[in-house]
Amino acid sequence: MDPKTIKSISAQIYRQFPEMSGIAPKVRARPVPESQRAFKKPAAPTYLLNYQTKAALPEGKSISRWVRVVVDAQGKIIKITTSH
């Protein structure tokens, strides 16, 4: 995936989740599901971007915070999933 596209997606995530600001995502290509391989038309590749940080809680504890973003090859966000 193009670094410029990743930077654009990250800017959108940083606006929506300020605690993720400055966190570089881990990028993985997602395999095409078996159900879509059966069709004659090829499926567009998708990518998974994982952002992870620790958020501080009032009692001095911390909690892991994840944001998972599924995007297509053009950089369009398909789905965002968060923890906690």
PyMOL Python script that loads the backbone (N, CA, C, O; Angstrom):
from pymol import cmd

cmd.read_pdbstr("""\
ATOM      1  N   MET A   1       0.845  -1.169   0.000  1.00  0.00           N
ATOM      2  CA  MET A   1       0.000   0.000   0.000  1.00  0.00           C
ATOM      3  C   MET A   1       0.895   1.238   0.000  1.00  0.00           C
ATOM      4  O   MET A   1       1.946   1.272   0.640  1.00  0.00           O
ATOM      5  N   ASP A   2       0.452   2.234  -0.724  1.00  0.00           N
ATOM      6  CA  ASP A   2       1.191   3.484  -0.915  1.00  0.00           C
ATOM      7  C   ASP A   2       1.295   4.273   0.405  1.00  0.00           C
ATOM      8  O   ASP A   2       0.287   4.451   1.088  1.00  0.00           O
ATOM      9  N   PRO A   3       2.500   4.750   0.771  1.00  0.00           N
ATOM     10  CA  PRO A   3       2.659   5.533   2.014  1.00  0.00           C
ATOM     11  C   PRO A   3       1.785   6.796   2.052  1.00  0.00           C
ATOM     12  O   PRO A   3       1.328   7.205   3.120  1.00  0.00           O
ATOM     13  N   LYS A   4       1.559   7.399   0.906  1.00  0.00           N
ATOM     14  CA  LYS A   4       0.704   8.595   0.854  1.00  0.00           C
ATOM     15  C   LYS A   4      -0.734   8.251   1.238  1.00  0.00           C
ATOM     16  O   LYS A   4      -1.398   9.021   1.931  1.00  0.00           O
ATOM     17  N   THR A   5      -1.211   7.090   0.784  1.00  0.00           N
ATOM     18  CA  THR A   5      -2.558   6.628   1.125  1.00  0.00           C
ATOM     19  C   THR A   5      -2.661   6.319   2.614  1.00  0.00           C
ATOM     20  O   THR A   5      -3.655   6.658   3.257  1.00  0.00           O
ATOM     21  N   ILE A   6      -1.637   5.679   3.155  1.00  0.00           N
ATOM     22  CA  ILE A   6      -1.618   5.360   4.588  1.00  0.00           C
ATOM     23  C   ILE A   6      -1.647   6.642   5.410  1.00  0.00           C
ATOM     24  O   ILE A   6      -2.339   6.717   6.424  1.00  0.00           O
ATOM     25  N   LYS A   7      -0.901   7.642   4.977  1.00  0.00           N
ATOM     26  CA  LYS A   7      -0.872   8.928   5.690  1.00  0.00           C
ATOM     27  C   LYS A   7      -2.251   9.592   5.670  1.00  0.00           C
ATOM     28  O   LYS A   7      -2.677  10.167   6.671  1.00  0.00           O
ATOM     29  N   SER A   8      -2.943   9.515   4.538  1.00  0.00           N
ATOM     30  CA  SER A   8      -4.289  10.093   4.415  1.00  0.00           C
ATOM     31  C   SER A   8      -5.285   9.379   5.328  1.00  0.00           C
ATOM     32  O   SER A   8      -6.093  10.021   6.000  1.00  0.00           O
ATOM     33  N   ILE A   9      -5.222   8.056   5.346  1.00  0.00           N
ATOM     34  CA  ILE A   9      -6.116   7.271   6.209  1.00  0.00           C
ATOM     35  C   ILE A   9      -5.813   7.574   7.675  1.00  0.00           C
ATOM     36  O   ILE A   9      -6.728   7.743   8.481  1.00  0.00           O
ATOM     37  N   SER A  10      -4.521   7.642   8.019  1.00  0.00           N
ATOM     38  CA  SER A  10      -4.131   7.925   9.397  1.00  0.00           C
ATOM     39  C   SER A  10      -4.645   9.282   9.853  1.00  0.00           C
ATOM     40  O   SER A  10      -5.059   9.427  11.003  1.00  0.00           O
ATOM     41  N   ALA A  11      -4.626  10.276   8.977  1.00  0.00           N
ATOM     42  CA  ALA A  11      -5.138  11.608   9.331  1.00  0.00           C
ATOM     43  C   ALA A  11      -6.617  11.531   9.705  1.00  0.00           C
ATOM     44  O   ALA A  11      -7.057  12.191  10.646  1.00  0.00           O
ATOM     45  N   GLN A  12      -7.385  10.724   8.966  1.00  0.00           N
ATOM     46  CA  GLN A  12      -8.805  10.553   9.283  1.00  0.00           C
ATOM     47  C   GLN A  12      -8.986   9.860  10.636  1.00  0.00           C
ATOM     48  O   GLN A  12      -9.854  10.238  11.423  1.00  0.00           O
ATOM     49  N   ILE A  13      -8.164   8.847  10.897  1.00  0.00           N
ATOM     50  CA  ILE A  13      -8.248   8.113  12.171  1.00  0.00           C
ATOM     51  C   ILE A  13      -7.844   9.009  13.328  1.00  0.00           C
ATOM     52  O   ILE A  13      -8.470   8.956  14.386  1.00  0.00           O
ATOM     53  N   TYR A  14      -6.804   9.840  13.156  1.00  0.00           N
ATOM     54  CA  TYR A  14      -6.363  10.742  14.218  1.00  0.00           C
ATOM     55  C   TYR A  14      -7.440  11.760  14.572  1.00  0.00           C
ATOM     56  O   TYR A  14      -7.571  12.147  15.734  1.00  0.00           O
ATOM     57  N   ARG A  15      -8.218  12.201  13.568  1.00  0.00           N
ATOM     58  CA  ARG A  15      -9.316  13.140  13.850  1.00  0.00           C
ATOM     59  C   ARG A  15     -10.422  12.456  14.658  1.00  0.00           C
ATOM     60  O   ARG A  15     -10.983  13.044  15.583  1.00  0.00           O
ATOM     61  N   GLN A  16     -10.725  11.214  14.298  1.00  0.00           N
ATOM     62  CA  GLN A  16     -11.812  10.496  14.970  1.00  0.00           C
ATOM     63  C   GLN A  16     -11.380   9.934  16.322  1.00  0.00           C
ATOM     64  O   GLN A  16     -12.194   9.852  17.243  1.00  0.00           O
ATOM     65  N   PHE A  17     -10.110   9.547  16.454  1.00  0.00           N
ATOM     66  CA  PHE A  17      -9.577   8.963  17.682  1.00  0.00           C
ATOM     67  C   PHE A  17      -8.299   9.711  18.070  1.00  0.00           C
ATOM     68  O   PHE A  17      -7.205   9.249  17.746  1.00  0.00           O
ATOM     69  N   PRO A  18      -8.408  10.856  18.757  1.00  0.00           N
ATOM     70  CA  PRO A  18      -7.235  11.682  19.077  1.00  0.00           C
ATOM     71  C   PRO A  18      -6.156  10.943  19.885  1.00  0.00           C
ATOM     72  O   PRO A  18      -4.975  11.276  19.785  1.00  0.00           O
ATOM     73  N   GLU A  19      -6.551   9.954  20.676  1.00  0.00           N
ATOM     74  CA  GLU A  19      -5.565   9.219  21.471  1.00  0.00           C
ATOM     75  C   GLU A  19      -4.619   8.394  20.593  1.00  0.00           C
ATOM     76  O   GLU A  19      -3.571   7.956  21.067  1.00  0.00           O
ATOM     77  N   MET A  20      -4.971   8.179  19.332  1.00  0.00           N
ATOM     78  CA  MET A  20      -4.127   7.437  18.391  1.00  0.00           C
ATOM     79  C   MET A  20      -3.160   8.348  17.636  1.00  0.00           C
ATOM     80  O   MET A  20      -2.361   7.872  16.829  1.00  0.00           O
ATOM     81  N   SER A  21      -3.227   9.627  17.888  1.00  0.00           N
ATOM     82  CA  SER A  21      -2.408  10.600  17.164  1.00  0.00           C
ATOM     83  C   SER A  21      -0.923  10.259  17.260  1.00  0.00           C
ATOM     84  O   SER A  21      -0.388  10.057  18.350  1.00  0.00           O
ATOM     85  N   GLY A  22      -0.278  10.199  16.117  1.00  0.00           N
ATOM     86  CA  GLY A  22       1.150   9.911  16.060  1.00  0.00           C
ATOM     87  C   GLY A  22       1.500   8.443  16.041  1.00  0.00           C
ATOM     88  O   GLY A  22       2.671   8.100  15.876  1.00  0.00           O
ATOM     89  N   ILE A  23       0.525   7.556  16.205  1.00  0.00           N
ATOM     90  CA  ILE A  23       0.771   6.119  16.196  1.00  0.00           C
ATOM     91  C   ILE A  23       0.816   5.642  14.743  1.00  0.00           C
ATOM     92  O   ILE A  23      -0.116   5.889  13.978  1.00  0.00           O
ATOM     93  N   ALA A  24       1.889   4.963  14.369  1.00  0.00           N
ATOM     94  CA  ALA A  24       2.001   4.412  13.014  1.00  0.00           C
ATOM     95  C   ALA A  24       1.249   3.071  12.963  1.00  0.00           C
ATOM     96  O   ALA A  24       1.413   2.241  13.857  1.00  0.00           O
ATOM     97  N   PRO A  25       0.440   2.857  11.940  1.00  0.00           N
ATOM     98  CA  PRO A  25      -0.312   1.599  11.865  1.00  0.00           C
ATOM     99  C   PRO A  25       0.537   0.445  11.351  1.00  0.00           C
ATOM    100  O   PRO A  25       1.517   0.641  10.632  1.00  0.00           O
ATOM    101  N   LYS A  26       0.137  -0.759  11.736  1.00  0.00           N
ATOM    102  CA  LYS A  26       0.704  -1.965  11.148  1.00  0.00           C
ATOM    103  C   LYS A  26      -0.221  -2.335   9.988  1.00  0.00           C
ATOM    104  O   LYS A  26      -1.426  -2.493  10.184  1.00  0.00           O
ATOM    105  N   VAL A  27       0.327  -2.473   8.802  1.00  0.00           N
ATOM    106  CA  VAL A  27      -0.476  -2.694   7.598  1.00  0.00           C
ATOM    107  C   VAL A  27      -0.295  -4.132   7.121  1.00  0.00           C
ATOM    108  O   VAL A  27       0.825  -4.625   6.984  1.00  0.00           O
ATOM    109  N   ARG A  28      -1.439  -4.798   6.869  1.00  0.00           N
ATOM    110  CA  ARG A  28      -1.417  -6.156   6.331  1.00  0.00           C
ATOM    111  C   ARG A  28      -2.412  -6.254   5.193  1.00  0.00           C
ATOM    112  O   ARG A  28      -3.497  -5.677   5.254  1.00  0.00           O
ATOM    113  N   ALA A  29      -2.040  -6.989   4.153  1.00  0.00           N
ATOM    114  CA  ALA A  29      -2.984  -7.276   3.074  1.00  0.00           C
ATOM    115  C   ALA A  29      -3.909  -8.385   3.556  1.00  0.00           C
ATOM    116  O   ALA A  29      -3.467  -9.343   4.190  1.00  0.00           O
ATOM    117  N   ARG A  30      -5.190  -8.249   3.253  1.00  0.00           N
ATOM    118  CA  ARG A  30      -6.161  -9.269   3.649  1.00  0.00           C
ATOM    119  C   ARG A  30      -6.410 -10.203   2.471  1.00  0.00           C
ATOM    120  O   ARG A  30      -6.554  -9.747   1.337  1.00  0.00           O
ATOM    121  N   PRO A  31      -6.462 -11.508   2.733  1.00  0.00           N
ATOM    122  CA  PRO A  31      -6.741 -12.440   1.640  1.00  0.00           C
ATOM    123  C   PRO A  31      -8.184 -12.302   1.163  1.00  0.00           C
ATOM    124  O   PRO A  31      -9.069 -11.919   1.928  1.00  0.00           O
ATOM    125  N   VAL A  32      -8.404 -12.617  -0.099  1.00  0.00           N
ATOM    126  CA  VAL A  32      -9.753 -12.580  -0.666  1.00  0.00           C
ATOM    127  C   VAL A  32     -10.525 -13.770  -0.100  1.00  0.00           C
ATOM    128  O   VAL A  32     -10.039 -14.899  -0.168  1.00  0.00           O
ATOM    129  N   PRO A  33     -11.720 -13.545   0.459  1.00  0.00           N
ATOM    130  CA  PRO A  33     -12.497 -14.651   1.022  1.00  0.00           C
ATOM    131  C   PRO A  33     -12.819 -15.720  -0.027  1.00  0.00           C
ATOM    132  O   PRO A  33     -12.987 -15.422  -1.210  1.00  0.00           O
ATOM    133  N   GLU A  34     -12.901 -16.957   0.432  1.00  0.00           N
ATOM    134  CA  GLU A  34     -13.187 -18.091  -0.451  1.00  0.00           C
ATOM    135  C   GLU A  34     -14.487 -17.893  -1.222  1.00  0.00           C
ATOM    136  O   GLU A  34     -14.591 -18.289  -2.383  1.00  0.00           O
ATOM    137  N   SER A  35     -15.475 -17.281  -0.578  1.00  0.00           N
ATOM    138  CA  SER A  35     -16.774 -17.077  -1.234  1.00  0.00           C
ATOM    139  C   SER A  35     -16.663 -16.136  -2.436  1.00  0.00           C
ATOM    140  O   SER A  35     -17.427 -16.270  -3.392  1.00  0.00           O
ATOM    141  N   GLN A  36     -15.727 -15.189  -2.401  1.00  0.00           N
ATOM    142  CA  GLN A  36     -15.561 -14.262  -3.509  1.00  0.00           C
ATOM    143  C   GLN A  36     -14.658 -14.820  -4.601  1.00  0.00           C
ATOM    144  O   GLN A  36     -14.689 -14.337  -5.733  1.00  0.00           O
ATOM    145  N   ARG A  37     -13.858 -15.825  -4.281  1.00  0.00           N
ATOM    146  CA  ARG A  37     -12.991 -16.431  -5.287  1.00  0.00           C
ATOM    147  C   ARG A  37     -13.800 -17.212  -6.317  1.00  0.00           C
ATOM    148  O   ARG A  37     -13.355 -17.387  -7.451  1.00  0.00           O
ATOM    149  N   ALA A  38     -14.983 -17.680  -5.931  1.00  0.00           N
ATOM    150  CA  ALA A  38     -15.805 -18.488  -6.825  1.00  0.00           C
ATOM    151  C   ALA A  38     -16.390 -17.660  -7.970  1.00  0.00           C
ATOM    152  O   ALA A  38     -16.698 -18.202  -9.032  1.00  0.00           O
ATOM    153  N   PHE A  39     -16.544 -16.357  -7.763  1.00  0.00           N
ATOM    154  CA  PHE A  39     -17.093 -15.496  -8.805  1.00  0.00           C
ATOM    155  C   PHE A  39     -16.051 -15.270  -9.895  1.00  0.00           C
ATOM    156  O   PHE A  39     -14.849 -15.277  -9.630  1.00  0.00           O
ATOM    157  N   LYS A  40     -16.523 -15.070 -11.119  1.00  0.00           N
ATOM    158  CA  LYS A  40     -15.608 -14.867 -12.240  1.00  0.00           C
ATOM    159  C   LYS A  40     -14.924 -13.511 -12.173  1.00  0.00           C
ATOM    160  O   LYS A  40     -13.787 -13.365 -12.621  1.00  0.00           O
ATOM    161  N   LYS A  41     -15.607 -12.519 -11.617  1.00  0.00           N
ATOM    162  CA  LYS A  41     -15.054 -11.179 -11.499  1.00  0.00           C
ATOM    163  C   LYS A  41     -14.079 -11.140 -10.313  1.00  0.00           C
ATOM    164  O   LYS A  41     -14.465 -11.524  -9.208  1.00  0.00           O
ATOM    165  N   PRO A  42     -12.827 -10.688 -10.503  1.00  0.00           N
ATOM    166  CA  PRO A  42     -11.880 -10.668  -9.377  1.00  0.00           C
ATOM    167  C   PRO A  42     -12.291  -9.642  -8.315  1.00  0.00           C
ATOM    168  O   PRO A  42     -12.765  -8.551  -8.632  1.00  0.00           O
ATOM    169  N   ALA A  43     -12.097 -10.019  -7.061  1.00  0.00           N
ATOM    170  CA  ALA A  43     -12.424  -9.126  -5.943  1.00  0.00           C
ATOM    171  C   ALA A  43     -11.283  -8.133  -5.741  1.00  0.00           C
ATOM    172  O   ALA A  43     -10.115  -8.455  -5.954  1.00  0.00           O
ATOM    173  N   ALA A  44     -11.641  -6.936  -5.332  1.00  0.00           N
ATOM    174  CA  ALA A  44     -10.631  -5.901  -5.067  1.00  0.00           C
ATOM    175  C   ALA A  44      -9.880  -6.259  -3.785  1.00  0.00           C
ATOM    176  O   ALA A  44     -10.492  -6.723  -2.823  1.00  0.00           O
ATOM    177  N   PRO A  45      -8.558  -6.049  -3.761  1.00  0.00           N
ATOM    178  CA  PRO A  45      -7.805  -6.350  -2.537  1.00  0.00           C
ATOM    179  C   PRO A  45      -8.149  -5.360  -1.430  1.00  0.00           C
ATOM    180  O   PRO A  45      -8.454  -4.196  -1.689  1.00  0.00           O
ATOM    181  N   THR A  46      -8.096  -5.839  -0.208  1.00  0.00           N
ATOM    182  CA  THR A  46      -8.319  -4.968   0.940  1.00  0.00           C
ATOM    183  C   THR A  46      -7.120  -5.078   1.876  1.00  0.00           C
ATOM    184  O   THR A  46      -6.349  -6.036   1.828  1.00  0.00           O
ATOM    185  N   TYR A  47      -6.993  -4.069   2.721  1.00  0.00           N
ATOM    186  CA  TYR A  47      -5.874  -4.004   3.664  1.00  0.00           C
ATOM    187  C   TYR A  47      -6.411  -3.742   5.063  1.00  0.00           C
ATOM    188  O   TYR A  47      -7.446  -3.098   5.238  1.00  0.00           O
ATOM    189  N   LEU A  48      -5.697  -4.248   6.046  1.00  0.00           N
ATOM    190  CA  LEU A  48      -6.054  -4.050   7.446  1.00  0.00           C
ATOM    191  C   LEU A  48      -4.977  -3.199   8.094  1.00  0.00           C
ATOM    192  O   LEU A  48      -3.798  -3.552   8.070  1.00  0.00           O
ATOM    193  N   LEU A  49      -5.387  -2.069   8.677  1.00  0.00           N
ATOM    194  CA  LEU A  49      -4.466  -1.197   9.405  1.00  0.00           C
ATOM    195  C   LEU A  49      -4.798  -1.292  10.880  1.00  0.00           C
ATOM    196  O   LEU A  49      -5.936  -1.047  11.280  1.00  0.00           O
ATOM    197  N   ASN A  50      -3.813  -1.646  11.693  1.00  0.00           N
ATOM    198  CA  ASN A  50      -3.989  -1.760  13.144  1.00  0.00           C
ATOM    199  C   ASN A  50      -3.254  -0.633  13.846  1.00  0.00           C
ATOM    200  O   ASN A  50      -2.060  -0.425  13.631  1.00  0.00           O
ATOM    201  N   TYR A  51      -3.978   0.091  14.685  1.00  0.00           N
ATOM    202  CA  TYR A  51      -3.395   1.132  15.528  1.00  0.00           C
ATOM    203  C   TYR A  51      -3.530   0.653  16.970  1.00  0.00           C
ATOM    204  O   TYR A  51      -4.597   0.180  17.360  1.00  0.00           O
ATOM    205  N   GLN A  52      -2.464   0.765  17.771  1.00  0.00           N
ATOM    206  CA  GLN A  52      -2.528   0.331  19.158  1.00  0.00           C
ATOM    207  C   GLN A  52      -1.854   1.362  20.047  1.00  0.00           C
ATOM    208  O   GLN A  52      -0.799   1.896  19.706  1.00  0.00           O
ATOM    209  N   THR A  53      -2.475   1.640  21.199  1.00  0.00           N
ATOM    210  CA  THR A  53      -1.884   2.526  22.193  1.00  0.00           C
ATOM    211  C   THR A  53      -2.400   2.121  23.567  1.00  0.00           C
ATOM    212  O   THR A  53      -3.273   1.261  23.682  1.00  0.00           O
ATOM    213  N   LYS A  54      -1.864   2.736  24.595  1.00  0.00           N
ATOM    214  CA  LYS A  54      -2.350   2.521  25.961  1.00  0.00           C
ATOM    215  C   LYS A  54      -2.950   3.823  26.450  1.00  0.00           C
ATOM    216  O   LYS A  54      -2.352   4.889  26.306  1.00  0.00           O
ATOM    217  N   ALA A  55      -4.139   3.729  27.030  1.00  0.00           N
ATOM    218  CA  ALA A  55      -4.827   4.901  27.577  1.00  0.00           C
ATOM    219  C   ALA A  55      -4.739   4.841  29.103  1.00  0.00           C
ATOM    220  O   ALA A  55      -4.901   3.778  29.701  1.00  0.00           O
ATOM    221  N   ALA A  56      -4.482   5.982  29.719  1.00  0.00           N
ATOM    222  CA  ALA A  56      -4.373   6.062  31.178  1.00  0.00           C
ATOM    223  C   ALA A  56      -5.763   6.155  31.801  1.00  0.00           C
ATOM    224  O   ALA A  56      -6.636   6.861  31.296  1.00  0.00           O
ATOM    225  N   LEU A  57      -5.955   5.438  32.896  1.00  0.00           N
ATOM    226  CA  LEU A  57      -7.197   5.476  33.659  1.00  0.00           C
ATOM    227  C   LEU A  57      -6.975   6.274  34.938  1.00  0.00           C
ATOM    228  O   LEU A  57      -5.829   6.474  35.341  1.00  0.00           O
ATOM    229  N   PRO A  58      -8.042   6.733  35.584  1.00  0.00           N
ATOM    230  CA  PRO A  58      -7.900   7.600  36.761  1.00  0.00           C
ATOM    231  C   PRO A  58      -7.079   7.021  37.919  1.00  0.00           C
ATOM    232  O   PRO A  58      -6.348   7.771  38.565  1.00  0.00           O
ATOM    233  N   GLU A  59      -7.169   5.720  38.206  1.00  0.00           N
ATOM    234  CA  GLU A  59      -6.465   5.143  39.352  1.00  0.00           C
ATOM    235  C   GLU A  59      -5.006   4.816  39.049  1.00  0.00           C
ATOM    236  O   GLU A  59      -4.381   4.057  39.790  1.00  0.00           O
ATOM    237  N   GLY A  60      -4.463   5.368  37.987  1.00  0.00           N
ATOM    238  CA  GLY A  60      -3.078   5.099  37.630  1.00  0.00           C
ATOM    239  C   GLY A  60      -2.898   3.853  36.783  1.00  0.00           C
ATOM    240  O   GLY A  60      -1.774   3.507  36.417  1.00  0.00           O
ATOM    241  N   LYS A  61      -3.980   3.185  36.472  1.00  0.00           N
ATOM    242  CA  LYS A  61      -3.914   1.994  35.633  1.00  0.00           C
ATOM    243  C   LYS A  61      -3.959   2.417  34.167  1.00  0.00           C
ATOM    244  O   LYS A  61      -4.255   3.568  33.845  1.00  0.00           O
ATOM    245  N   SER A  62      -3.665   1.477  33.301  1.00  0.00           N
ATOM    246  CA  SER A  62      -3.756   1.765  31.871  1.00  0.00           C
ATOM    247  C   SER A  62      -4.507   0.637  31.179  1.00  0.00           C
ATOM    248  O   SER A  62      -4.610  -0.474  31.699  1.00  0.00           O
ATOM    249  N   ILE A  63      -5.025   0.943  30.006  1.00  0.00           N
ATOM    250  CA  ILE A  63      -5.794  -0.025  29.235  1.00  0.00           C
ATOM    251  C   ILE A  63      -5.325   0.036  27.783  1.00  0.00           C
ATOM    252  O   ILE A  63      -5.086   1.116  27.243  1.00  0.00           O
ATOM    253  N   SER A  64      -5.198  -1.133  27.161  1.00  0.00           N
ATOM    254  CA  SER A  64      -4.813  -1.170  25.747  1.00  0.00           C
ATOM    255  C   SER A  64      -5.993  -0.742  24.895  1.00  0.00           C
ATOM    256  O   SER A  64      -7.133  -1.131  25.150  1.00  0.00           O
ATOM    257  N   ARG A  65      -5.713   0.051  23.896  1.00  0.00           N
ATOM    258  CA  ARG A  65      -6.761   0.555  22.994  1.00  0.00           C
ATOM    259  C   ARG A  65      -6.343   0.216  21.574  1.00  0.00           C
ATOM    260  O   ARG A  65      -5.236   0.549  21.151  1.00  0.00           O
ATOM    261  N   TRP A  66      -7.232  -0.448  20.836  1.00  0.00           N
ATOM    262  CA  TRP A  66      -6.976  -0.850  19.464  1.00  0.00           C
ATOM    263  C   TRP A  66      -7.983  -0.200  18.538  1.00  0.00           C
ATOM    264  O   TRP A  66      -9.153  -0.046  18.888  1.00  0.00           O
ATOM    265  N   VAL A  67      -7.530   0.178  17.364  1.00  0.00           N
ATOM    266  CA  VAL A  67      -8.421   0.605  16.285  1.00  0.00           C
ATOM    267  C   VAL A  67      -7.993  -0.185  15.055  1.00  0.00           C
ATOM    268  O   VAL A  67      -6.840  -0.121  14.630  1.00  0.00           O
ATOM    269  N   ARG A  68      -8.945  -0.936  14.487  1.00  0.00           N
ATOM    270  CA  ARG A  68      -8.692  -1.722  13.279  1.00  0.00           C
ATOM    271  C   ARG A  68      -9.461  -1.075  12.135  1.00  0.00           C
ATOM    272  O   ARG A  68     -10.649  -0.783  12.265  1.00  0.00           O
ATOM    273  N   VAL A  69      -8.783  -0.854  11.021  1.00  0.00           N
ATOM    274  CA  VAL A  69      -9.391  -0.179   9.880  1.00  0.00           C
ATOM    275  C   VAL A  69      -9.210  -1.060   8.650  1.00  0.00           C
ATOM    276  O   VAL A  69      -8.088  -1.433   8.305  1.00  0.00           O
ATOM    277  N   VAL A  70     -10.315  -1.390   7.992  1.00  0.00           N
ATOM    278  CA  VAL A  70     -10.267  -2.134   6.736  1.00  0.00           C
ATOM    279  C   VAL A  70     -10.454  -1.125   5.613  1.00  0.00           C
ATOM    280  O   VAL A  70     -11.426  -0.369   5.604  1.00  0.00           O
ATOM    281  N   VAL A  71      -9.519  -1.116   4.666  1.00  0.00           N
ATOM    282  CA  VAL A  71      -9.576  -0.170   3.551  1.00  0.00           C
ATOM    283  C   VAL A  71      -9.395  -0.917   2.235  1.00  0.00           C
ATOM    284  O   VAL A  71      -8.834  -2.012   2.202  1.00  0.00           O
ATOM    285  N   ASP A  72      -9.882  -0.308   1.144  1.00  0.00           N
ATOM    286  CA  ASP A  72      -9.643  -0.889  -0.172  1.00  0.00           C
ATOM    287  C   ASP A  72      -8.336  -0.342  -0.734  1.00  0.00           C
ATOM    288  O   ASP A  72      -7.667   0.462  -0.085  1.00  0.00           O
ATOM    289  N   ALA A  73      -7.972  -0.774  -1.932  1.00  0.00           N
ATOM    290  CA  ALA A  73      -6.693  -0.385  -2.532  1.00  0.00           C
ATOM    291  C   ALA A  73      -6.607   1.111  -2.817  1.00  0.00           C
ATOM    292  O   ALA A  73      -5.507   1.660  -2.879  1.00  0.00           O
ATOM    293  N   GLN A  74      -7.753   1.784  -2.992  1.00  0.00           N
ATOM    294  CA  GLN A  74      -7.757   3.219  -3.256  1.00  0.00           C
ATOM    295  C   GLN A  74      -7.708   4.046  -1.977  1.00  0.00           C
ATOM    296  O   GLN A  74      -7.589   5.269  -2.045  1.00  0.00           O
ATOM    297  N   GLY A  75      -7.799   3.409  -0.819  1.00  0.00           N
ATOM    298  CA  GLY A  75      -7.726   4.126   0.448  1.00  0.00           C
ATOM    299  C   GLY A  75      -9.082   4.474   1.040  1.00  0.00           C
ATOM    300  O   GLY A  75      -9.153   5.229   2.009  1.00  0.00           O
ATOM    301  N   LYS A  76     -10.154   3.941   0.478  1.00  0.00           N
ATOM    302  CA  LYS A  76     -11.497   4.193   1.014  1.00  0.00           C
ATOM    303  C   LYS A  76     -11.712   3.292   2.231  1.00  0.00           C
ATOM    304  O   LYS A  76     -11.508   2.080   2.168  1.00  0.00           O
ATOM    305  N   ILE A  77     -12.127   3.911   3.339  1.00  0.00           N
ATOM    306  CA  ILE A  77     -12.368   3.149   4.567  1.00  0.00           C
ATOM    307  C   ILE A  77     -13.662   2.357   4.413  1.00  0.00           C
ATOM    308  O   ILE A  77     -14.719   2.917   4.122  1.00  0.00           O
ATOM    309  N   ILE A  78     -13.558   1.053   4.612  1.00  0.00           N
ATOM    310  CA  ILE A  78     -14.711   0.162   4.510  1.00  0.00           C
ATOM    311  C   ILE A  78     -15.327  -0.065   5.889  1.00  0.00           C
ATOM    312  O   ILE A  78     -16.549  -0.058   6.042  1.00  0.00           O
ATOM    313  N   LYS A  79     -14.467  -0.267   6.891  1.00  0.00           N
ATOM    314  CA  LYS A  79     -14.961  -0.598   8.228  1.00  0.00           C
ATOM    315  C   LYS A  79     -13.943  -0.171   9.273  1.00  0.00           C
ATOM    316  O   LYS A  79     -12.737  -0.299   9.063  1.00  0.00           O
ATOM    317  N   ILE A  80     -14.437   0.340  10.409  1.00  0.00           N
ATOM    318  CA  ILE A  80     -13.585   0.688  11.555  1.00  0.00           C
ATOM    319  C   ILE A  80     -14.114  -0.066  12.767  1.00  0.00           C
ATOM    320  O   ILE A  80     -15.311  -0.040  13.054  1.00  0.00           O
ATOM    321  N   THR A  81     -13.211  -0.738  13.474  1.00  0.00           N
ATOM    322  CA  THR A  81     -13.568  -1.466  14.683  1.00  0.00           C
ATOM    323  C   THR A  81     -12.643  -0.994  15.794  1.00  0.00           C
ATOM    324  O   THR A  81     -11.440  -0.837  15.587  1.00  0.00           O
ATOM    325  N   THR A  82     -13.219  -0.766  16.993  1.00  0.00           N
ATOM    326  CA  THR A  82     -12.402  -0.331  18.125  1.00  0.00           C
ATOM    327  C   THR A  82     -12.577  -1.271  19.309  1.00  0.00           C
ATOM    328  O   THR A  82     -13.569  -1.993  19.410  1.00  0.00           O
ATOM    329  N   SER A  83     -11.603  -1.247  20.192  1.00  0.00           N
ATOM    330  CA  SER A  83     -11.716  -1.984  21.442  1.00  0.00           C
ATOM    331  C   SER A  83     -12.171  -1.022  22.525  1.00  0.00           C
ATOM    332  O   SER A  83     -11.901   0.176  22.444  1.00  0.00           O
ATOM    333  N   HIS A  84     -12.834  -1.515  23.498  1.00  0.00           N
ATOM    334  CA  HIS A  84     -13.296  -0.775  24.679  1.00  0.00           C
ATOM    335  C   HIS A  84     -14.009   0.478  24.273  1.00  0.00           C
ATOM    336  O   HIS A  84     -14.469   1.232  25.131  1.00  0.00           O
TER     337      HIS A  84
END
""", "prot")
cmd.dss("prot")
cmd.show_as("cartoon", "prot")
cmd.util.cbc("prot")
cmd.orient("prot")
